[in-house]
Amino acid sequence: MVTTDDRATRVRESAQKFRAPFTLEPSLALYCPQDNVDSLAHPRIRAWFDFVGRDYNPVLPDAPRRVLLLLPCTRTKPYILSTEHRRINAALIAAGFVPMAPADPTLLALREEGESEALFSLAPLLHPDGIVVHRAVISEPLGLVPYEHMLAYPGGVSPAVLYDDPGLFEERGNAVSPWRADHTAVRVSATRWKWGPAEKRAYVVMHNEMARVVAEALARFGGVYTRRISWVAPGLTHRSFVVAKGERAAHGIVAQRQVGAERLPLVGANDLLPADLRLTALPTRDQCQDGLSRLAVRLGKTPAEAAGHFGRGGGDATPLALPELLADLLTALRAH
């Protein structure tokens, strides 16, 4: 059970998500939308926005196809050590994608028996067919994290290995900070809270700022890619950061939040990008439905019986890490 009544206890719980030698910076422990909005003024976050928005440029080889692959952030830090990223990266490597640089020694020290060194490289991936995959992470509160700067960047230690941010996930019922003066959530059980107007309003502010940060970066260097794919779970916040107003219905994502008498629009990065630089949000709902059906066949169950396994991505993940959906990702990466 997640602690919601005492910040010090919750910070200690957050620290357990980090793999040594990586550690949480308590000022970057964000537990509600208001914490997220406050983080926009944090020196580490401001410096990161300057980096990805003004200074960063991906260094990629001259290849016929260069694909940006945006992956979701994870509770495990660094992201690459999460079950989800491990499975996605393992599928890419098994399909013939090869890292263009060795693995970081710090990460290699954390690999498990039998795991390939290639699984721990943060470098772009090159396929013999002339496809380069540049991995990055879509994150709150950082917006966009290039894989190669997951651990460090010119400004020092990357904030991507310093923060914990479960504060935008309303459906979990624990994205609250009752110790804040502007807290308006209402407790509905011993372990769950319902957001109030302050949480809902701050969510919209942070959501739209994350979309802006992603769009600002891609508007500047997104043209180096022949395709831009966002591989994030349907219906969740990361998908909402990406899709445009006209795409939301197809993805089952709301276009606004009701806060009192106001309807506040949710803006996605694709709303802010020209058509030729927009992200393709995958997997689609049809792909997910088909993936569930194929998973059910593999497990010898009905789709209804396999739904729990599907939702957990086979365990400690999301459906993005299942082989049934990863087959769709590989098809998209190979597409011209």
ZIMOTA-V462898 format. One record per residue. N is the residue number from 1. RES is the residue in three letters. SS is DSSP state (alpha for helix, beta for strand, coil for the rest). BURIAL is # if it has 24 or more other C-alpha atoms within 12 Angstrom, else .. Layout:
n->N res->RES ss->SS burial->BURIAL
n->N res->RES ss->SS burial->BURIAL
This chain:
n->1 res->MET ss->coil burial->.
n->2 res->VAL ss->coil burial->.
n->3 res->THR ss->coil burial->#
n->4 res->THR ss->coil burial->#
n->5 res->ASP ss->coil burial->#
n->6 res->ASP ss->coil burial->.
n->7 res->ARG ss->alpha burial->#
n->8 res->ALA ss->alpha burial->.
n->9 res->THR ss->alpha burial->.
n->10 res->ARG ss->alpha burial->#
n->11 res->VAL ss->alpha burial->#
n->12 res->ARG ss->alpha burial->.
n->13 res->GLU ss->alpha burial->.
n->14 res->SER ss->alpha burial->#
n->15 res->ALA ss->alpha burial->#
n->16 res->GLN ss->coil burial->.
n->17 res->LYS ss->coil burial->#
n->18 res->PHE ss->beta burial->#
n->19 res->ARG ss->coil burial->#
n->20 res->ALA ss->coil burial->.
n->21 res->PRO ss->coil burial->.
n->22 res->PHE ss->coil burial->#
n->23 res->THR ss->coil burial->#
n->24 res->LEU ss->coil burial->#
n->25 res->GLU ss->coil burial->#
n->26 res->PRO ss->alpha burial->#
n->27 res->SER ss->alpha burial->#
n->28 res->LEU ss->alpha burial->#
n->29 res->ALA ss->beta burial->#
n->30 res->LEU ss->beta burial->#
n->31 res->TYR ss->coil burial->#
n->32 res->CYS ss->coil burial->#
n->33 res->PRO ss->alpha burial->#
n->34 res->GLN ss->alpha burial->#
n->35 res->ASP ss->alpha burial->#
n->36 res->ASN ss->alpha burial->#
n->37 res->VAL ss->alpha burial->#
n->38 res->ASP ss->alpha burial->#
n->39 res->SER ss->alpha burial->#
n->40 res->LEU ss->coil burial->#
n->41 res->ALA ss->coil burial->.
n->42 res->HIS ss->coil burial->.
n->43 res->PRO ss->alpha burial->.
n->44 res->ARG ss->alpha burial->#
n->45 res->ILE ss->alpha burial->#
n->46 res->ARG ss->alpha burial->.
n->47 res->ALA ss->alpha burial->#
n->48 res->TRP ss->alpha burial->#
n->49 res->PHE ss->alpha burial->#
n->50 res->ASP ss->alpha burial->.
n->51 res->PHE ss->alpha burial->#
n->52 res->VAL ss->alpha burial->#
n->53 res->GLY ss->alpha burial->#
n->54 res->ARG ss->alpha burial->.
n->55 res->ASP ss->alpha burial->.
n->56 res->TYR ss->coil burial->#
n->57 res->ASN ss->coil burial->.
n->58 res->PRO ss->coil burial->#
n->59 res->VAL ss->coil burial->.
n->60 res->LEU ss->coil burial->#
n->61 res->PRO ss->coil burial->.
n->62 res->ASP ss->coil burial->.
n->63 res->ALA ss->coil burial->.
n->64 res->PRO ss->coil burial->.
n->65 res->ARG ss->beta burial->#
n->66 res->ARG ss->beta burial->#
n->67 res->VAL ss->beta burial->#
n->68 res->LEU ss->beta burial->#
n->69 res->LEU ss->beta burial->#
n->70 res->LEU ss->beta burial->#
n->71 res->LEU ss->beta burial->#
n->72 res->PRO ss->beta burial->#
n->73 res->CYS ss->coil burial->#
n->74 res->THR ss->coil burial->#
n->75 res->ARG ss->coil burial->#
n->76 res->THR ss->coil burial->#
n->77 res->LYS ss->beta burial->#
n->78 res->PRO ss->coil burial->#
n->79 res->TYR ss->alpha burial->#
n->80 res->ILE ss->alpha burial->#
n->81 res->LEU ss->alpha burial->#
n->82 res->SER ss->coil burial->#
n->83 res->THR ss->alpha burial->#
n->84 res->GLU ss->alpha burial->#
n->85 res->HIS ss->alpha burial->#
n->86 res->ARG ss->alpha burial->#
n->87 res->ARG ss->alpha burial->#
n->88 res->ILE ss->alpha burial->#
n->89 res->ASN ss->alpha burial->#
n->90 res->ALA ss->alpha burial->#
n->91 res->ALA ss->alpha burial->#
n->92 res->LEU ss->alpha burial->#
n->93 res->ILE ss->alpha burial->#
n->94 res->ALA ss->alpha burial->.
n->95 res->ALA ss->coil burial->#
n->96 res->GLY ss->coil burial->.
n->97 res->PHE ss->coil burial->#
n->98 res->VAL ss->beta burial->#
n->99 res->PRO ss->beta burial->#
n->100 res->MET ss->coil burial->#
n->101 res->ALA ss->coil burial->.
n->102 res->PRO ss->coil burial->.
n->103 res->ALA ss->coil burial->#
n->104 res->ASP ss->coil burial->#
n->105 res->PRO ss->alpha burial->.
n->106 res->THR ss->alpha burial->.
n->107 res->LEU ss->alpha burial->#
n->108 res->LEU ss->alpha burial->.
n->109 res->ALA ss->coil burial->.
n->110 res->LEU ss->coil burial->#
n->111 res->ARG ss->coil burial->#
n->112 res->GLU ss->coil burial->.
n->113 res->GLU ss->coil burial->.
n->114 res->GLY ss->coil burial->.
n->115 res->GLU ss->coil burial->.
n->116 res->SER ss->coil burial->.
n->117 res->GLU ss->alpha burial->#
n->118 res->ALA ss->alpha burial->#
n->119 res->LEU ss->alpha burial->#
n->120 res->PHE ss->alpha burial->#
n->121 res->SER ss->coil burial->#
n->122 res->LEU ss->coil burial->#
n->123 res->ALA ss->coil burial->#
n->124 res->PRO ss->coil burial->#
n->125 res->LEU ss->beta burial->#
n->126 res->LEU ss->beta burial->#
n->127 res->HIS ss->beta burial->#
n->128 res->PRO ss->coil burial->.
n->129 res->ASP ss->coil burial->.
n->130 res->GLY ss->coil burial->.
n->131 res->ILE ss->beta burial->#
n->132 res->VAL ss->beta burial->#
n->133 res->VAL ss->beta burial->#
n->134 res->HIS ss->beta burial->#
n->135 res->ARG ss->beta burial->#
n->136 res->ALA ss->beta burial->#
n->137 res->VAL ss->beta burial->#
n->138 res->ILE ss->beta burial->#
n->139 res->SER ss->beta burial->#
n->140 res->GLU ss->coil burial->#
n->141 res->PRO ss->coil burial->#
n->142 res->LEU ss->coil burial->#
n->143 res->GLY ss->beta burial->#
n->144 res->LEU ss->beta burial->#
n->145 res->VAL ss->beta burial->#
n->146 res->PRO ss->beta burial->#
n->147 res->TYR ss->alpha burial->#
n->148 res->GLU ss->alpha burial->#
n->149 res->HIS ss->alpha burial->#
n->150 res->MET ss->coil burial->#
n->151 res->LEU ss->coil burial->#
n->152 res->ALA ss->beta burial->#
n->153 res->TYR ss->beta burial->#
n->154 res->PRO ss->coil burial->.
n->155 res->GLY ss->coil burial->.
n->156 res->GLY ss->beta burial->.
n->157 res->VAL ss->beta burial->.
n->158 res->SER ss->coil burial->#
n->159 res->PRO ss->alpha burial->#
n->160 res->ALA ss->alpha burial->#
n->161 res->VAL ss->alpha burial->#
n->162 res->LEU ss->coil burial->#
n->163 res->TYR ss->coil burial->#
n->164 res->ASP ss->beta burial->#
n->165 res->ASP ss->beta burial->#
n->166 res->PRO ss->coil burial->#
n->167 res->GLY ss->coil burial->#
n->168 res->LEU ss->coil burial->#
n->169 res->PHE ss->coil burial->#
n->170 res->GLU ss->alpha burial->#
n->171 res->GLU ss->alpha burial->.
n->172 res->ARG ss->alpha burial->.
n->173 res->GLY ss->coil burial->#
n->174 res->ASN ss->coil burial->#
n->175 res->ALA ss->coil burial->#
n->176 res->VAL ss->coil burial->#
n->177 res->SER ss->coil burial->#
n->178 res->PRO ss->coil burial->#
n->179 res->TRP ss->coil burial->.
n->180 res->ARG ss->coil burial->.
n->181 res->ALA ss->coil burial->.
n->182 res->ASP ss->coil burial->.
n->183 res->HIS ss->coil burial->#
n->184 res->THR ss->coil burial->#
n->185 res->ALA ss->coil burial->#
n->186 res->VAL ss->beta burial->.
n->187 res->ARG ss->beta burial->.
n->188 res->VAL ss->coil burial->.
n->189 res->SER ss->coil burial->.
n->190 res->ALA ss->coil burial->.
n->191 res->THR ss->coil burial->.
n->192 res->ARG ss->coil burial->.
n->193 res->TRP ss->beta burial->#
n->194 res->LYS ss->beta burial->#
n->195 res->TRP ss->coil burial->#
n->196 res->GLY ss->coil burial->#
n->197 res->PRO ss->alpha burial->#
n->198 res->ALA ss->alpha burial->#
n->199 res->GLU ss->alpha burial->#
n->200 res->LYS ss->alpha burial->#
n->201 res->ARG ss->alpha burial->#
n->202 res->ALA ss->alpha burial->#
n->203 res->TYR ss->alpha burial->#
n->204 res->VAL ss->alpha burial->#
n->205 res->VAL ss->alpha burial->#
n->206 res->MET ss->alpha burial->#
n->207 res->HIS ss->alpha burial->#
n->208 res->ASN ss->alpha burial->#
n->209 res->GLU ss->alpha burial->#
n->210 res->MET ss->alpha burial->#
n->211 res->ALA ss->alpha burial->#
n->212 res->ARG ss->alpha burial->#
n->213 res->VAL ss->alpha burial->#
n->214 res->VAL ss->alpha burial->#
n->215 res->ALA ss->alpha burial->#
n->216 res->GLU ss->alpha burial->#
n->217 res->ALA ss->alpha burial->#
n->218 res->LEU ss->alpha burial->#
n->219 res->ALA ss->alpha burial->#
n->220 res->ARG ss->alpha burial->.
n->221 res->PHE ss->alpha burial->#
n->222 res->GLY ss->alpha burial->#
n->223 res->GLY ss->alpha burial->.
n->224 res->VAL ss->alpha burial->#
n->225 res->TYR ss->coil burial->#
n->226 res->THR ss->coil burial->#
n->227 res->ARG ss->beta burial->#
n->228 res->ARG ss->beta burial->#
n->229 res->ILE ss->beta burial->#
n->230 res->SER ss->beta burial->#
n->231 res->TRP ss->beta burial->#
n->232 res->VAL ss->coil burial->#
n->233 res->ALA ss->coil burial->#
n->234 res->PRO ss->coil burial->#
n->235 res->GLY ss->coil burial->#
n->236 res->LEU ss->coil burial->#
n->237 res->THR ss->alpha burial->#
n->238 res->HIS ss->alpha burial->#
n->239 res->ARG ss->alpha burial->#
n->240 res->SER ss->alpha burial->#
n->241 res->PHE ss->alpha burial->#
n->242 res->VAL ss->alpha burial->#
n->243 res->VAL ss->coil burial->#
n->244 res->ALA ss->coil burial->#
n->245 res->LYS ss->alpha burial->#
n->246 res->GLY ss->alpha burial->.
n->247 res->GLU ss->alpha burial->#
n->248 res->ARG ss->alpha burial->#
n->249 res->ALA ss->alpha burial->.
n->250 res->ALA ss->alpha burial->.
n->251 res->HIS ss->alpha burial->#
n->252 res->GLY ss->coil burial->.
n->253 res->ILE ss->coil burial->#
n->254 res->VAL ss->coil burial->#
n->255 res->ALA ss->coil burial->#
n->256 res->GLN ss->beta burial->#
n->257 res->ARG ss->beta burial->#
n->258 res->GLN ss->beta burial->.
n->259 res->VAL ss->beta burial->.
n->260 res->GLY ss->coil burial->.
n->261 res->ALA ss->coil burial->.
n->262 res->GLU ss->beta burial->.
n->263 res->ARG ss->beta burial->.
n->264 res->LEU ss->beta burial->.
n->265 res->PRO ss->beta burial->#
n->266 res->LEU ss->coil burial->#
n->267 res->VAL ss->coil burial->#
n->268 res->GLY ss->coil burial->#
n->269 res->ALA ss->alpha burial->#
n->270 res->ASN ss->alpha burial->#
n->271 res->ASP ss->alpha burial->#
n->272 res->LEU ss->alpha burial->#
n->273 res->LEU ss->coil burial->#
n->274 res->PRO ss->coil burial->.
n->275 res->ALA ss->alpha burial->.
n->276 res->ASP ss->alpha burial->.
n->277 res->LEU ss->alpha burial->#
n->278 res->ARG ss->coil burial->#
n->279 res->LEU ss->coil burial->#
n->280 res->THR ss->beta burial->#
n->281 res->ALA ss->beta burial->#
n->282 res->LEU ss->beta burial->#
n->283 res->PRO ss->coil burial->#
n->284 res->THR ss->coil burial->#
n->285 res->ARG ss->alpha burial->#
n->286 res->ASP ss->alpha burial->.
n->287 res->GLN ss->alpha burial->#
n->288 res->CYS ss->alpha burial->#
n->289 res->GLN ss->alpha burial->.
n->290 res->ASP ss->alpha burial->.
n->291 res->GLY ss->alpha burial->#
n->292 res->LEU ss->alpha burial->#
n->293 res->SER ss->alpha burial->#
n->294 res->ARG ss->alpha burial->#
n->295 res->LEU ss->alpha burial->#
n->296 res->ALA ss->alpha burial->#
n->297 res->VAL ss->alpha burial->.
n->298 res->ARG ss->alpha burial->.
n->299 res->LEU ss->alpha burial->.
n->300 res->GLY ss->coil burial->.
n->301 res->LYS ss->coil burial->.
n->302 res->THR ss->coil burial->.
n->303 res->PRO ss->alpha burial->.
n->304 res->ALA ss->alpha burial->.
n->305 res->GLU ss->alpha burial->.
n->306 res->ALA ss->alpha burial->#
n->307 res->ALA ss->alpha burial->#
n->308 res->GLY ss->alpha burial->.
n->309 res->HIS ss->alpha burial->#
n->310 res->PHE ss->alpha burial->#
n->311 res->GLY ss->alpha burial->#
n->312 res->ARG ss->coil burial->.
n->313 res->GLY ss->coil burial->#
n->314 res->GLY ss->coil burial->#
n->315 res->GLY ss->coil burial->.
n->316 res->ASP ss->coil burial->.
n->317 res->ALA ss->coil burial->#
n->318 res->THR ss->coil burial->#
n->319 res->PRO ss->alpha burial->#
n->320 res->LEU ss->alpha burial->#
n->321 res->ALA ss->alpha burial->#
n->322 res->LEU ss->coil burial->#
n->323 res->PRO ss->alpha burial->#
n->324 res->GLU ss->alpha burial->#
n->325 res->LEU ss->alpha burial->#
n->326 res->LEU ss->alpha burial->#
n->327 res->ALA ss->alpha burial->#
n->328 res->ASP ss->alpha burial->#
n->329 res->LEU ss->alpha burial->#
n->330 res->LEU ss->alpha burial->#
n->331 res->THR ss->alpha burial->.
n->332 res->ALA ss->alpha burial->#
n->333 res->LEU ss->alpha burial->#
n->334 res->ARG ss->alpha burial->#
n->335 res->ALA ss->coil burial->.
n->336 res->HIS ss->coil burial->.
